[in-house]
Amino acid sequence: MLRQIGSLVVSYLLPMACGAFPISQDRPLVPETAERGVGMTADDVNQGWISLFDGSSLFGWQAESDANWRVESGCIVVDNGSAPGLLRTTAQFDDYELTLEFQAEQDTNSGVFVRTSPRPTDPEVECFEINIAPGSNPFPTGSIVGHVKTNEAVASDGWHRMSITVFKRKLSVQIDDRPTATLADTAPFGRGYVGLQYNSGAVRFRKIRLKPTGLERSFNGRDLQGWKTYDLMPGRFSIAPTNALQALGGPGQLESETQYADFVMQFKCRTNAEGLNSGVFFRCIPGEQMNGYEIQIDNTFIDGDRNKPKNGGTGAIFRRNEARRVVANDNEWSAITLVAVGPRIAVWVNGHQVADWKDDRPKHPNPRNGQRLDAGTIMLQAHDETTDILFAEIFVAELNQREKGDGASTNDN
């Protein structure tokens, strides 16, 4: 598996053209019975939503100040400590829809930060802050701090739903499905973290979900345009009757013509028998045999316990970070989201985050030997002679570099 395969006959295909995707009406769907992220429906998962909060831990989050962030009764809670400061995601995102629910005391001053650096000093230029604050505040709840003051009054008691959309240079906010603020043609632009602020007073957050947007389809459902095959390897890739991409036998690989460095990827996959093994490789050295980081696809677990993966578990960064739970099932579709920014790699299966890993190894051009941050190809794996797996709805987007900020870059904090 370590040898270079430049001597193999490689079949190159034309780059995929942008446009509509005439997929079969028999769309691959994660079933209603599948395990998924907290508070999410199967329809949410099939639309590409992921849960940023699992309802029981702060997995996938990092505090940037000494405040008493904690989980109580399915909520993220804070009410004391040094201020201001953030609890922010460890993964970064660029264009997306974000929804959450919050409950604040009457005098609470808090907020939700998007496209933020870990420790912003000026929310007017380094990020966007959607305020949670009393009506007497210059920017009451639903306002964009430093930019837009809302005229929509929000009650200070009970739970409220906040919806935020950031796409390119436009930001829009809704509270309880009512528009409160819109901002267009302005910075900051580019990737950043999602942050929850503690400033003063008690606040609670729950049902925090995100849907990446702006991704481009990399598999057209008709042919292998945009991908290259390795004909001397026994594994085969073809288009199934349902317009899915089928991998049979192995070993084998299908390699993207496009290379990606910092990106978000969403796809669906289905193993067609019990106990099969496959994977998706990324930041690969082009032309070599599956030489990149690998997202494992293996739904087996030990002693009937999904918290004990048998072979890393679907969503694991193989040989680097084991999945904390096996969410997917054999013989049914599952939805996988990968976010790779610098050394930080995060993976969700059916909207549930299963991996959060930072590659702290010294930098090296070969990802088997060290940290590789350079752009590389994506490879779909046909693992062995038993392989029978389907891939579908493969979307990828390179994440934009930040224009402003104090550290939300490839050097993850």
C-alpha positions in Angstrom: 0.0 0.0 0.0 3.0 2.3 0.3 4.4 2.0 -3.2 3.9 4.7 -5.8 1.7 3.7 -8.7 2.8 6.2 -11.4 3.6 3.2 -13.6 -0.1 2.2 -13.6 -2.2 3.0 -16.7 -4.3 5.9 -15.6 -7.6 6.8 -17.4 -8.1 10.5 -17.3 -11.6 12.0 -17.8 -12.7 15.5 -18.7 -13.3 18.0 -15.8 -16.9 18.1 -14.7 -18.9 21.0 -16.0 -21.0 23.1 -13.6 -24.7 22.9 -13.9 -27.9 21.2 -12.9 -27.8 17.7 -11.5 -30.4 15.4 -13.2 -30.3 12.7 -10.6 -32.8 9.8 -10.5 -36.0 10.4 -8.5 -34.9 7.4 -6.5 -32.8 9.7 -4.3 -30.6 8.0 -1.6 -32.0 8.8 1.7 -31.0 8.3 5.3 -33.9 6.4 6.8 -36.2 7.7 9.6 -35.0 4.8 11.8 -31.3 5.8 11.6 -29.5 7.3 14.6 -28.7 11.0 14.0 -27.6 14.2 15.6 -29.6 15.4 18.7 -32.9 17.0 17.9 -32.5 16.3 14.2 -35.0 14.6 11.8 -34.1 12.3 9.0 -35.1 15.1 6.7 -32.7 17.5 8.4 -29.9 15.0 7.8 -30.8 14.4 4.2 -30.7 18.2 3.6 -27.2 18.4 4.9 -27.6 19.7 8.5 -25.2 18.8 11.2 -25.5 19.2 15.0 -22.8 21.4 16.6 -23.9 20.4 20.1 -24.6 16.8 21.2 -26.8 17.7 24.2 -24.6 16.1 26.7 -21.0 17.3 26.4 -18.8 20.2 25.0 -17.2 17.9 22.4 -16.2 20.0 19.4 -16.1 23.2 21.4 -13.3 25.2 23.1 -13.5 27.9 25.7 -11.5 31.1 25.1 -12.1 32.6 28.5 -12.3 31.5 32.1 -16.1 31.3 32.3 -18.1 28.5 33.8 -19.3 26.9 30.5 -21.1 23.6 31.2 -23.9 21.3 30.1 -27.1 21.1 32.1 -30.4 19.4 31.1 -29.4 19.3 27.4 -28.3 22.9 27.3 -25.0 24.8 27.1 -25.1 27.1 30.2 -22.9 30.0 31.4 -23.5 32.6 34.2 -20.2 33.5 35.8 -16.5 34.1 35.0 -14.1 36.4 33.2 -15.8 38.4 30.4 -16.1 38.9 27.6 -15.1 35.7 26.1 -16.2 32.9 23.8 -17.0 29.3 23.7 -16.3 28.5 20.1 -16.3 25.5 17.8 -13.1 23.8 17.0 -14.1 23.5 13.4 -14.3 26.4 11.0 -17.0 27.2 8.4 -17.5 29.7 5.6 -20.9 29.9 4.0 -23.8 28.3 6.0 -27.1 28.5 7.7 -27.1 28.3 11.5 -30.0 27.8 13.8 -30.1 27.6 17.6 -32.3 28.3 20.6 -31.4 30.6 23.5 -32.8 31.7 26.8 -31.5 34.7 28.5 -32.2 36.6 31.8 -33.5 40.1 31.5 -30.1 41.8 32.0 -28.1 39.3 30.1 -25.5 40.6 27.5 -24.5 37.7 25.3 -24.3 36.9 21.6 -23.6 34.5 18.8 -20.4 35.1 16.8 -20.0 33.9 13.2 -16.9 33.9 11.0 -15.0 34.7 14.1 -11.4 34.3 15.2 -10.9 32.6 18.6 -10.4 35.9 20.5 -11.8 38.8 18.5 -11.0 42.2 19.9 -13.3 44.2 17.6 -16.5 42.5 16.5 -17.3 45.3 14.1 -14.4 44.3 11.8 -13.1 40.9 12.8 -16.3 38.9 12.8 -20.1 39.3 13.0 -21.8 39.4 16.4 -25.5 38.9 16.6 -26.4 40.3 19.9 -28.5 38.9 22.8 -29.1 42.0 25.0 -31.9 44.1 26.6 -33.9 46.6 24.6 -31.9 49.4 26.3 -28.7 48.2 24.7 -27.5 50.1 21.6 -27.8 46.8 19.8 -30.7 44.8 21.3 -31.3 41.1 20.6 -31.3 40.3 16.9 -29.0 43.2 16.0 -25.6 42.9 14.3 -23.3 44.7 16.6 -21.7 47.8 15.1 -23.7 47.5 11.9 -27.5 47.1 12.2 -29.9 47.9 15.1 -33.1 45.9 15.0 -36.5 47.6 15.5 -38.1 44.2 16.4 -38.5 43.9 20.1 -37.7 40.4 21.6 -39.1 39.4 24.9 -36.5 38.7 27.6 -38.2 35.5 28.9 -38.6 32.1 27.5 -36.9 30.3 24.7 -36.2 32.0 21.3 -35.0 30.7 18.0 -32.2 32.4 16.2 -31.5 31.8 12.5 -28.4 33.2 10.8 -27.4 32.9 7.1 -23.9 33.9 5.9 -23.2 33.6 2.3 -20.4 35.4 0.5 -20.7 39.0 1.7 -24.3 38.9 2.9 -25.5 38.2 6.4 -29.2 37.9 7.5 -30.7 37.3 11.0 -34.1 36.1 12.1 -35.5 35.7 15.7 -38.5 33.5 16.1 -38.8 33.4 12.2 -39.0 37.2 12.1 -36.3 39.1 10.1 -34.3 41.4 12.4 -31.2 42.4 10.5 -29.6 42.1 7.1 -26.1 43.2 6.1 -24.6 43.1 2.6 -21.4 43.9 0.7 -19.2 44.0 3.7 -16.3 42.2 5.4 -15.3 40.0 7.2 -15.3 37.4 4.5 -14.0 33.9 4.7 -13.9 31.1 7.1 -14.1 31.3 10.9 -15.5 29.7 14.0 -19.0 29.8 15.5 -18.9 31.3 18.9 -21.2 31.7 21.9 -20.4 34.8 24.1 -20.4 35.3 27.8 -20.4 39.0 28.7 -22.8 39.3 31.7 -25.8 37.6 33.0 -27.0 34.0 32.6 -27.7 32.5 29.2 -28.6 29.0 27.9 -28.2 27.6 24.4 -29.6 24.4 22.8 -30.4 22.8 19.4 -27.3 24.3 17.7 -27.3 23.2 14.0 -25.5 24.2 10.9 -25.9 23.5 7.2 -22.9 24.2 5.0 -23.9 26.0 1.7 -22.1 26.9 -1.5 -20.8 23.4 -2.1 -20.3 22.2 -5.6 -21.3 18.8 -6.9 -18.2 16.7 -7.8 -20.0 13.6 -9.0 -22.7 14.1 -11.6 -24.6 10.9 -11.3 -24.2 10.0 -15.0 -20.5 9.1 -15.5 -17.1 9.5 -14.0 -16.4 12.9 -15.4 -14.0 14.8 -13.2 -12.5 11.6 -11.8 -9.7 9.3 -12.9 -9.6 5.5 -12.7 -6.7 3.2 -12.2 -7.2 0.3 -14.7 -4.5 -2.0 -13.4 -6.0 -2.2 -10.0 -8.7 -4.9 -9.5 -11.3 -2.6 -7.9 -13.9 -1.2 -10.2 -16.1 1.9 -10.1 -19.3 2.3 -12.2 -22.7 4.0 -12.2 -25.4 2.1 -10.5 -29.0 2.1 -11.8 -30.0 4.5 -9.1 -27.3 7.0 -10.3 -25.1 6.3 -7.4 -21.4 5.5 -7.7 -20.6 1.9 -7.0 -17.3 0.5 -5.9 -16.8 -3.3 -6.3 -13.9 -5.6 -5.4 -10.5 -4.3 -4.7 -8.1 -2.9 -3.9 -8.9 0.1 -6.1 -9.2 3.8 -6.1 -11.1 6.6 -7.9 -9.3 9.9 -7.7 -10.6 13.5 -8.1 -9.0 15.7 -10.7 -9.5 18.7 -8.4 -7.3 19.2 -5.4 -8.4 20.6 -2.1 -6.5 22.0 1.0 -9.0 23.5 3.4 -12.5 22.4 2.5 -15.9 21.0 3.5 -17.2 17.8 1.9 -20.6 16.2 2.2 -21.5 12.8 0.7 -23.7 9.8 1.3 -22.6 6.2 1.3 -24.1 2.7 1.7 -22.4 -0.6 2.4 -24.4 -3.4 0.7 -23.4 -6.2 3.1 -22.5 -6.7 6.7 -19.0 -5.8 8.0 -17.6 -4.2 4.8 -14.6 -1.8 4.9 -14.0 1.2 2.7 -12.9 4.8 3.0 -12.5 8.3 1.6 -9.0 9.7 1.4 -8.2 13.4 1.1 -5.2 15.7 0.8 -3.7 12.8 -1.2 -0.5 12.9 -3.1 -1.8 12.7 -6.6 -1.0 9.5 -8.4 0.0 7.5 -5.4 -1.9 4.7 -3.9 -4.4 6.1 -1.3 -1.7 8.2 0.3 -3.6 10.7 2.3 -5.7 11.2 5.4 -8.6 8.6 5.5 -12.1 8.8 6.7 -12.9 5.3 7.7 -16.1 3.5 6.5 -16.7 0.5 8.7 -19.9 0.1 10.7 -18.8 -2.7 13.0 -18.6 -2.4 16.8 -17.8 -4.6 19.8 -20.2 -6.4 22.2 -23.2 -4.6 20.8 -21.9 -1.3 22.0 -21.8 1.5 19.4 -19.3 3.4 21.6 -16.7 0.6 20.9 -15.8 0.7 17.2 -14.3 -2.5 16.0 -12.1 -1.0 13.3 -12.1 2.7 14.0 -15.7 3.2 13.1 -17.3 5.2 10.3 -16.1 8.7 10.4 -12.8 7.9 12.2 -9.6 9.4 10.9 -8.1 6.0 10.3 -5.1 5.2 12.5 -5.2 8.7 13.9 -8.5 9.3 15.7 -11.2 6.7 16.5 -14.8 7.6 16.0 -16.4 8.1 19.4 -19.5 6.3 18.3 -20.6 4.1 15.4 -23.7 5.9 14.1 -24.1 4.4 10.6 -25.6 1.0 9.8 -24.7 -1.5 7.0 -27.3 -1.9 4.2 -28.6 1.7 4.6 -27.6 5.1 3.5 -25.7 7.4 5.9 -24.7 11.1 5.4 -21.1 12.2 6.2 -19.7 15.7 6.6 -16.0 16.4 6.6 -14.4 19.7 7.5 -10.6 20.0 7.1 -8.9 23.3 7.9 -5.2 23.3 8.5 -4.4 20.6 11.0 -7.9 20.4 12.4 -10.2 17.7 11.0 -13.8 17.1 12.1 -16.3 14.5 10.9 -20.1 14.1 11.3 -22.1 11.0 10.5 -25.9 11.5 10.2 -25.4 14.9 11.7 -23.7 13.6 14.8 -20.1 14.6 15.4 -17.9 11.5 15.7 -14.4 12.9 15.2 -12.5 16.0 16.2 -8.7 15.7 15.7 -5.8 18.1 15.4 -2.7 16.7 13.6 0.1 17.9 15.9 2.8 15.9 14.0 5.7 17.9 12.4 4.9 19.0 8.9 5.7 16.6 6.1 4.8 16.3 2.4 3.7 12.7 3.0 0.6 12.5 5.3 1.7 9.0 6.4 4.8 10.5 8.0 3.5 13.9 9.3 1.2 16.8 9.0 0.2 17.6 5.4 -1.6 20.9 4.9 -1.0 21.1 1.1 -3.8 20.6 -1.3 -4.3 17.1 -2.5 -6.8 14.9 -4.3 -9.8 13.0 -2.9 -9.8 9.3 -3.4 -12.7 6.8 -3.0 -11.5 3.4 -1.9 -12.4 -0.1 -3.1 -10.9 -1.9 -0.1 -10.8 -5.6 -1.0 -12.5 -8.4 -3.0 -15.6 -8.1 -0.7 -16.2 -4.4 -1.4 -19.7 -3.4 -2.5 -20.4 0.2 -1.5 -22.4 3.0 -3.0 -21.4 6.7 -3.0 -23.8 9.5 -3.9 -24.5 13.3 -3.5 -20.8 14.2 -3.3 -20.4 17.9 -2.7 -17.1 19.8 -2.0 -16.1 23.4 -1.5 -12.7 25.0 -0.8 -13.1 27.3 2.2 -12.1 31.0 1.7 -9.2 32.5 3.6 -10.1 35.1 6.2 -9.6 38.7 5.3 -9.4 39.9 9.0 -9.0 38.4 12.4 -6.5 37.3 15.1 -5.8 33.7 14.4 -8.7 31.9 12.7 -6.5 30.5 10.0 -4.8 27.3 9.0 -2.9 27.4 12.3 -5.8 26.1 14.5 -5.6 27.2 18.1 
